[in-house]
Amino acid sequence: MSLQIYISTIRKFILFSKRYPIPAIAIIGLIVGTVVHYIFNYEETGHWIWFITLVIGGAPIVFETIKEMLHGRFASDIVAMLAISTAIITNEAFPGVIIVIMQSGGKALEDYA
């Protein structure tokens, strides 16, 4: 690929991350944590990167879902909120980050469509 294609892709990701910071943070955290965990073989550090990503990305989703529940609006977001909360409590960061990406990325796709 040419340099222009890389630059174009980076620009698109920057625009995406400005509009949708949660999935962007989650994707970056997942990639960085995976590289640190599996390629550099720093398992504990990789896990902490995933866990911090989970908390940073999951907290807004959990609070937004609770706010919606208090207003009487119930949706499938409750299942994602419970899964994120459980991932934090049980220290299962990797699957929790995947759920954050699924939930926040789904909202980004809804807006795009």
ABEGO torsion letter per residue (X at the ends): XBAAAAAAAAAAAAAAAAABAAAAAAAAAAAAAAAAAAAAGBAAAAAAAAAAAAAAAAAAAAAAAAAAAAAGBBBAAAAAAAAAAAAAAAGBAAAAAAAAAAAAAAAAAAAAX
